[in-house]
């Protein structure tokens, strides 16, 4: 009977947690909608009122969930104290101890975690509604609406007016939250921002970049065969997502702990961290790629080489035969190679095709796909030049992991923002053919990480979850070792100007190393 007296309490906690988890979370509120310009003055005014209501409701939910978090924390502490003093065992024997202590503490922990998440979601929803209200207010004024005459037809904004309103509002919202402004949404704006960053980046001293020998024949001999060269391709790959995991089995720590009345069980740990790059759009990446390509051509000319113009290269009869790598829709080409936790977005310069040769790790061509290799030989013959194909690969975070061990007591993973050149993937290819049948190719590549210090992003924790409470509760009840699972997701919200500055510095340094290698015999 004593067992059943504790069950309703446990059930109450569990039901509360289940209800909180199952409640349908409302969808996010977009700051700007594509139908905004079609709204009438009355509709804008009405939606502003709706946003005020959402903010008020979200604040109430946020306060309530914070109260639940505090209460659940107290309940979990009480359950642990009861377990350590033998209270559960006394009122229900082994069954009471096991189900009472574990279930009560676990359910309390579930309520605490769920309530904390709900409070965070409510706070975020209030921010979204506030941002939407700000945009609607600006739209109301821009359309010449008047609160005294909501039935009056507001004027329709031009595309340029609407874009200026959107960009200005987003920048103001970001500044109010202490965040970086959003990147330009158009190619011209992105090019202007990157052009400004390029001036400062070029004036800075280049960081020495040492290249090792890559696949193929001797690169120096091949690249220096003639003074006439053509930049047959140029690629910049940006890491946009990464993750790391670690496991510690705590085997040694638990030796001798399986018997006796006092047991100290060290839990196994499984940790994972995921990081993503935000506030860097496709337009900004494309502008950076164009700037690095232009710099490479400029530096190549300054080295004394005769450079085939892009127009002449594109007119080569075989250039159109290259098997291009196409991205779906307007998205960038994205790839995550096998065995690599990083996700890359790869860009080619504007008006230049994106393509890969056989067996490249970031490419879409297998080791036996020789079409592009042969076509490059034909292009070399037709232009009477040595072809150069640089690839610069940029990482946005430094990720650490202690790896996997059966005997280690603690698992460790961490990540911090940091711009760096990615080794092995950062590479320059040279191709040449005395006839269109045999294409000779060689490469030089980066073999170690080259970091470019500088603060460019704000770190935001998106999600943080762990099962330490559950694992510890089960261990207290059974004496058996458990596994604590820790998972964290972070977003690195970049300042577009600072991001561009550091990436250009890294790319300019790689360019100079590529050109120095091509001049060496």
LOLUMVO-696908 format. One record per residue (C-alpha): residue in one letter; x, y, z. Coordinates in Angstrom, 2 decimals. Layout:
N
a|X|Y|Z
...
***
This chain:
521
x|0.00|0.00|0.00
x|2.89|2.35|0.75
x|4.13|1.83|-2.78
x|0.80|3.09|-4.15
x|0.87|6.16|-1.92
x|3.99|7.43|-3.65
x|2.86|6.53|-7.15
x|0.36|9.42|-7.57
x|3.12|11.93|-6.81
x|5.39|10.33|-9.36
x|2.57|10.12|-11.87
x|1.81|13.80|-11.34
x|5.40|14.80|-12.11
x|5.57|12.49|-15.11
x|2.21|13.65|-16.45
x|3.25|17.28|-16.08
x|6.47|16.62|-17.99
x|4.69|14.64|-20.68
x|2.04|17.35|-21.10
x|4.70|20.04|-21.39
x|6.64|18.01|-23.94
x|3.58|17.13|-26.02
x|2.12|20.63|-26.13
x|2.33|21.82|-29.69
x|4.86|24.63|-29.89
x|3.68|27.55|-32.07
x|5.62|28.18|-35.24
x|8.25|30.92|-35.46
x|7.17|34.47|-36.29
x|8.90|35.82|-39.38
x|10.02|39.41|-39.09
x|9.29|40.00|-42.76
x|6.82|38.20|-45.04
x|6.72|38.26|-48.82
x|3.06|39.37|-48.69
x|3.71|42.45|-46.50
x|3.44|44.93|-49.36
x|-0.08|43.66|-50.10
x|-1.37|44.45|-46.60
x|-3.84|47.30|-46.20
x|-3.47|49.93|-43.48
x|-6.22|48.26|-41.43
x|-4.55|44.85|-41.76
x|-1.17|46.23|-40.67
x|-2.76|47.97|-37.67
x|-4.61|44.78|-36.70
x|-1.48|42.64|-36.91
x|0.42|45.13|-34.76
x|-2.23|44.55|-32.09
x|-1.82|40.79|-32.53
x|1.92|41.09|-31.90
x|1.25|43.03|-28.69
x|-0.99|40.19|-27.48
x|1.60|37.55|-28.35
x|4.28|39.44|-26.43
x|2.03|39.72|-23.36
x|1.06|36.03|-23.48
x|4.67|34.93|-23.98
x|5.80|36.94|-20.93
x|3.15|35.23|-18.78
x|4.24|31.78|-19.99
x|7.89|32.65|-19.45
x|7.26|33.70|-15.84
x|5.12|30.60|-15.15
x|7.70|28.18|-16.56
x|10.49|29.79|-14.56
x|8.38|29.15|-11.43
x|7.93|25.50|-12.48
x|11.70|25.18|-12.98
x|12.36|26.37|-9.42
x|9.72|24.03|-7.98
x|11.01|21.03|-9.93
x|14.55|21.75|-8.79
x|13.39|21.65|-5.17
x|11.49|18.40|-5.78
x|14.54|16.78|-7.34
x|16.70|17.80|-4.38
x|14.10|16.37|-1.96
x|14.07|13.08|-3.86
x|17.85|12.82|-3.68
x|17.89|13.56|0.04
x|15.18|10.97|0.63
x|17.17|8.40|-1.29
x|20.40|9.07|0.58
x|18.66|8.89|4.00
x|16.79|5.70|3.18
x|13.34|7.32|3.29
x|12.06|5.63|0.13
x|13.37|2.26|1.23
x|11.73|2.63|4.61
x|8.28|3.38|3.27
x|8.25|0.87|0.48
x|11.13|-1.56|0.72
x|13.26|-2.12|-2.37
x|10.32|-1.38|-4.67
x|9.67|1.92|-2.94
x|13.34|2.80|-3.12
x|13.68|1.98|-6.78
x|10.43|3.39|-8.13
x|10.03|6.18|-5.61
x|13.48|7.69|-5.67
x|14.31|7.12|-9.32
x|10.90|8.03|-10.70
x|10.42|11.09|-8.48
x|13.90|12.46|-9.10
x|13.81|11.65|-12.81
x|10.33|13.14|-13.28
x|11.34|16.25|-11.35
x|14.40|16.57|-13.56
x|12.23|16.18|-16.65
x|9.88|18.92|-15.46
x|12.83|21.16|-14.65
x|14.41|20.71|-18.06
x|11.12|21.00|-19.97
x|10.09|24.12|-18.06
x|13.45|25.75|-18.70
x|13.11|25.01|-22.42
x|9.53|26.35|-22.45
x|10.64|29.56|-20.74
x|13.40|29.99|-23.29
x|10.98|29.37|-26.17
x|8.49|31.87|-24.76
x|11.20|34.50|-24.42
x|12.33|33.88|-27.99
x|8.74|34.11|-29.24
x|8.32|37.46|-27.49
x|11.46|38.72|-29.26
x|10.16|37.50|-32.62
x|6.80|39.22|-32.08
x|8.55|42.42|-31.02
x|10.72|42.38|-34.16
x|7.65|41.76|-36.32
x|5.86|44.68|-34.66
x|8.81|46.99|-35.37
x|8.76|46.03|-39.05
x|4.99|46.47|-39.29
x|5.21|49.89|-37.65
x|7.83|50.98|-40.19
x|5.67|49.60|-42.98
x|2.61|51.45|-41.64
x|4.47|54.77|-41.76
x|6.15|54.09|-45.11
x|2.78|53.39|-46.76
x|1.48|56.76|-45.47
x|-1.16|55.06|-43.29
x|-2.93|57.02|-40.54
x|-4.39|55.63|-37.33
x|-7.25|58.11|-37.59
x|-8.32|56.72|-40.97
x|-7.48|53.02|-41.24
x|-9.81|52.56|-44.20
x|-7.66|54.82|-46.37
x|-5.69|52.95|-49.03
x|-2.00|53.07|-48.29
x|0.39|53.39|-51.18
x|2.29|50.36|-52.49
x|6.04|50.51|-51.95
x|8.50|49.93|-54.76
x|10.84|46.94|-54.52
x|13.75|49.24|-53.70
x|11.79|51.02|-50.95
x|10.70|47.73|-49.44
x|14.25|46.37|-49.46
x|15.63|49.50|-47.78
x|12.92|49.27|-45.12
x|13.68|45.59|-44.53
x|17.46|46.01|-44.33
x|17.29|49.12|-42.13
x|14.83|47.45|-39.77
x|16.89|44.28|-39.49
x|20.02|46.31|-38.76
x|18.24|48.35|-36.09
x|16.84|45.18|-34.49
x|20.27|43.56|-34.43
x|21.86|46.68|-32.92
x|19.19|46.81|-30.19
x|20.10|43.25|-29.17
x|23.82|43.94|-29.35
x|24.12|41.71|-32.41
x|25.94|42.30|-35.68
x|23.95|43.72|-38.60
x|22.74|41.26|-41.23
x|24.82|40.78|-44.38
x|23.71|42.61|-47.52
x|20.92|40.74|-49.28
x|22.01|41.74|-52.78
x|25.18|41.09|-54.81
x|26.04|44.80|-55.14
x|25.84|45.39|-51.39
x|27.90|42.28|-50.64
x|30.57|43.32|-53.17
x|30.79|46.78|-51.61
x|31.20|45.35|-48.10
x|33.86|42.87|-49.23
x|35.64|45.58|-51.26
x|35.99|47.70|-48.12
x|37.29|44.74|-46.14
x|39.77|43.87|-48.91
x|41.56|47.20|-48.57
x|42.40|46.60|-44.92
x|43.18|42.92|-45.49
x|45.67|43.67|-48.28
x|47.47|46.27|-46.20
x|48.10|43.68|-43.48
x|51.19|41.52|-43.71
x|50.51|38.11|-45.26
x|50.71|35.14|-42.88
x|53.34|32.61|-44.01
x|51.68|29.50|-45.44
x|53.87|26.47|-46.06
x|52.64|23.97|-48.64
x|53.52|20.31|-48.87
x|53.62|18.01|-51.87
x|50.18|16.97|-53.06
x|48.97|14.28|-55.46
x|50.39|14.05|-58.97
x|53.74|14.82|-60.51
x|56.24|17.48|-59.42
x|54.18|20.67|-59.20
x|57.09|23.12|-59.42
x|58.47|21.59|-62.60
x|55.03|21.45|-64.19
x|53.91|24.97|-63.18
x|57.15|26.59|-64.38
x|57.14|25.04|-67.87
x|56.10|28.31|-69.44
x|55.47|31.96|-68.68
x|51.93|31.80|-70.01
x|49.38|30.59|-67.49
x|45.60|30.40|-67.31
x|43.51|30.33|-64.15
x|41.25|27.56|-65.40
x|39.23|27.46|-62.20
x|39.13|28.92|-58.71
x|37.20|27.56|-55.76
x|36.50|28.78|-52.24
x|34.88|26.36|-49.80
x|33.34|27.58|-46.54
x|32.71|25.29|-43.60
x|29.19|26.12|-42.41
x|28.57|23.33|-39.88
x|30.74|21.07|-37.75
x|30.42|18.67|-34.85
x|32.54|16.61|-32.48
x|31.88|13.77|-30.05
x|33.79|12.03|-27.29
x|33.27|8.97|-25.13
x|34.81|8.00|-21.78
x|34.02|4.55|-20.38
x|35.49|5.17|-16.88
x|36.61|1.53|-16.72
x|39.63|2.06|-14.45
x|37.81|4.47|-12.13
x|35.22|1.81|-11.25
x|37.60|-1.06|-10.49
x|36.95|-2.26|-6.95
x|33.69|-0.31|-6.66
x|31.32|-3.20|-7.38
x|31.10|-4.49|-3.78
x|30.76|-3.02|-0.33
x|28.16|-0.87|1.35
x|29.61|2.42|0.17
x|30.01|2.63|-3.59
x|31.34|5.48|-5.67
x|30.34|4.77|-9.23
x|31.96|6.98|-11.85
x|29.62|7.27|-14.79
x|30.57|6.78|-18.40
x|30.16|9.93|-20.48
x|29.10|10.54|-24.05
x|29.44|14.16|-25.17
x|28.57|15.82|-28.47
x|28.73|19.39|-29.67
x|27.37|20.87|-32.91
x|28.23|24.33|-34.19
x|26.76|26.28|-37.09
x|27.70|29.51|-38.87
x|24.95|32.14|-39.03
x|24.59|35.65|-40.48
x|26.75|34.79|-43.49
x|24.69|34.41|-46.65
x|25.35|33.16|-50.15
x|25.84|36.69|-51.52
x|28.62|37.42|-49.03
x|30.40|34.13|-49.77
x|30.17|34.77|-53.51
x|31.59|38.30|-53.12
x|34.51|36.92|-51.06
x|35.16|34.28|-53.74
x|35.19|36.93|-56.48
x|37.59|39.09|-54.48
x|40.03|36.22|-53.83
x|39.94|35.19|-57.48
x|40.69|38.76|-58.61
x|43.56|38.96|-56.14
x|45.05|35.68|-57.38
x|45.01|36.89|-61.00
x|46.48|40.25|-59.95
x|49.29|38.64|-57.94
x|49.97|36.16|-60.74
x|50.49|39.03|-63.19
x|52.70|40.83|-60.67
x|54.92|37.73|-60.48
x|55.84|38.20|-64.15
x|53.56|35.59|-65.66
x|51.53|36.20|-68.80
x|47.96|35.44|-67.77
x|45.35|34.24|-70.24
x|42.30|36.49|-69.91
x|39.03|35.04|-68.70
x|37.40|35.89|-72.03
x|40.07|34.00|-73.99
x|39.79|31.04|-71.64
x|36.01|30.86|-72.02
x|36.38|30.99|-75.82
x|38.61|27.89|-75.86
x|36.70|25.22|-77.83
x|37.09|22.57|-75.11
x|36.17|24.77|-72.13
x|32.45|24.18|-72.63
x|33.03|20.41|-72.46
x|33.92|20.47|-68.75
x|31.48|18.47|-66.63
x|30.15|21.12|-64.31
x|28.95|20.68|-60.76
x|25.46|22.07|-60.46
x|23.63|23.01|-57.26
x|19.87|22.59|-56.93
x|17.85|25.78|-57.34
x|19.70|28.89|-56.19
x|21.50|27.08|-53.39
x|25.26|26.72|-53.19
x|26.92|23.36|-53.81
x|27.09|21.69|-50.39
x|29.10|18.59|-49.51
x|30.05|16.61|-46.42
x|32.75|14.06|-47.31
x|32.69|10.59|-45.76
x|34.49|10.58|-42.43
x|34.42|14.37|-42.14
x|31.92|15.97|-39.73
x|32.19|19.31|-41.50
x|29.69|20.57|-44.07
x|31.11|22.72|-46.86
x|29.58|25.18|-49.30
x|31.76|25.59|-52.39
x|31.79|28.60|-54.73
x|33.38|29.47|-58.06
x|33.89|33.06|-59.27
x|30.96|34.78|-60.96
x|30.78|33.79|-64.66
x|33.18|30.88|-64.05
x|31.95|27.28|-63.81
x|32.30|25.13|-60.71
x|33.83|21.77|-61.57
x|36.11|19.13|-60.04
x|38.68|16.67|-61.29
x|38.86|12.95|-60.52
x|38.93|11.92|-56.87
x|38.84|15.33|-55.18
x|37.48|14.98|-51.64
x|35.08|17.93|-51.93
x|34.07|17.10|-55.46
x|31.38|15.06|-57.15
x|33.73|13.08|-59.43
x|34.96|9.63|-58.48
x|38.56|8.45|-58.94
x|37.76|6.88|-62.32
x|35.95|9.91|-63.75
x|38.65|11.19|-66.10
x|36.57|13.43|-68.38
x|37.55|16.76|-66.82
x|41.21|15.71|-66.55
x|41.27|15.06|-70.31
x|39.38|18.27|-71.11
x|41.93|20.29|-69.13
x|44.65|18.84|-71.35
x|42.76|20.03|-74.41
x|42.31|23.51|-72.91
x|46.03|23.67|-72.12
x|46.86|22.75|-75.72
x|44.35|25.23|-77.18
x|45.55|28.15|-75.02
x|49.21|27.09|-75.10
x|49.42|27.64|-71.35
x|49.91|25.98|-68.01
x|46.58|25.77|-66.14
x|46.32|26.64|-62.45
x|43.30|25.68|-60.30
x|43.52|26.96|-56.69
x|41.13|25.89|-53.92
x|40.93|27.85|-50.65
x|39.01|26.22|-47.80
x|37.92|28.27|-44.78
x|36.85|26.94|-41.37
x|34.87|29.07|-38.91
x|35.43|27.19|-35.64
x|38.12|25.41|-33.70
x|36.61|22.13|-32.50
x|38.21|19.97|-29.79
x|37.51|16.36|-28.78
x|39.16|13.96|-26.36
x|38.15|11.07|-28.63
x|37.02|7.64|-27.50
x|38.44|5.68|-24.57
x|37.17|2.80|-22.46
x|39.25|3.83|-19.44
x|39.19|7.63|-19.38
x|36.98|9.11|-16.64
x|35.83|12.26|-18.44
x|34.88|13.01|-22.03
x|35.67|16.46|-23.39
x|34.37|18.38|-26.39
x|34.45|22.09|-27.04
x|34.40|24.63|-29.85
x|35.23|28.29|-30.21
x|35.00|30.71|-33.12
x|38.14|30.94|-35.21
x|38.91|31.51|-38.89
x|41.48|29.09|-40.30
x|42.69|27.51|-43.54
x|41.72|23.83|-43.65
x|44.67|21.51|-44.33
x|44.65|18.91|-47.14
x|41.60|20.55|-48.76
x|43.43|23.85|-49.34
x|45.29|23.00|-52.53
x|46.48|24.32|-55.90
x|46.54|22.16|-59.03
x|48.62|22.64|-62.15
x|47.78|20.97|-65.46
x|49.65|20.94|-68.76
x|49.59|18.98|-71.99
x|51.89|19.02|-74.98
x|49.13|17.17|-76.81
x|45.41|16.73|-76.03
x|45.81|13.03|-75.23
x|48.01|13.14|-72.13
x|47.27|15.60|-69.33
x|50.03|15.94|-66.75
x|48.87|17.16|-63.35
x|50.52|18.01|-60.05
x|49.59|19.83|-56.83
x|50.79|21.49|-53.66
x|48.60|21.46|-50.57
x|48.41|22.76|-47.02
x|49.34|20.12|-44.45
x|48.57|21.87|-41.15
x|45.96|24.29|-39.83
x|46.81|27.96|-40.28
x|44.74|30.12|-37.92
x|43.96|33.82|-38.34
x|43.18|35.24|-34.88
x|40.36|37.70|-34.49
x|36.93|38.03|-32.91
x|34.26|37.84|-35.60
x|31.17|36.23|-34.02
x|28.79|36.18|-31.07
x|28.20|32.74|-29.57
x|24.60|31.69|-28.89
x|23.60|28.41|-27.26
x|20.73|26.97|-29.30
x|20.14|23.78|-27.31
x|21.68|22.12|-24.27
x|20.56|18.68|-23.12
x|21.92|16.03|-20.76
x|20.79|12.87|-18.99
x|23.15|13.13|-16.02
x|20.26|13.27|-13.52
x|18.62|10.15|-14.92
x|21.88|8.18|-15.07
x|22.86|9.18|-11.53
x|19.39|8.28|-10.17
x|19.52|4.82|-11.70
x|23.02|4.28|-10.32
x|21.92|5.31|-6.82
x|19.12|2.77|-6.98
x|20.97|-0.16|-8.57
x|24.68|0.43|-8.00
x|25.31|-0.15|-11.70
x|27.30|2.22|-13.84
x|25.31|4.35|-16.28
x|26.10|6.59|-19.22
x|25.66|10.34|-19.02
x|24.75|11.85|-22.39
x|25.57|15.52|-22.99
x|24.54|17.34|-26.17
x|24.99|21.01|-27.02
x|24.25|23.08|-30.11
x|25.80|26.51|-30.65
x|25.34|29.15|-33.29
x|28.17|31.50|-34.21
x|26.45|34.70|-35.33
x|29.04|36.41|-37.48
x|29.66|40.08|-37.95
x|29.73|40.13|-41.79
x|32.46|42.81|-42.05
x|34.77|41.13|-39.53
x|34.13|37.73|-41.07
x|35.02|39.05|-44.53
x|38.18|40.70|-43.19
x|39.54|37.52|-41.60
x|38.55|35.27|-44.50
x|40.20|37.61|-47.01
x|43.39|37.71|-44.94
x|43.49|33.92|-44.94
x|42.69|33.69|-48.66
x|45.23|36.35|-49.64
x|47.91|34.46|-47.68
x|46.99|31.21|-49.44
x|47.11|32.95|-52.83
x|50.64|34.17|-52.23
x|51.76|30.69|-51.19
x|50.17|29.20|-54.34
x|51.94|31.72|-56.60
x|55.29|31.28|-54.86
x|55.01|27.52|-55.42
x|54.17|27.96|-59.09
x|57.28|30.10|-59.61
x|59.63|27.62|-57.93
x|61.53|25.13|-60.07
***
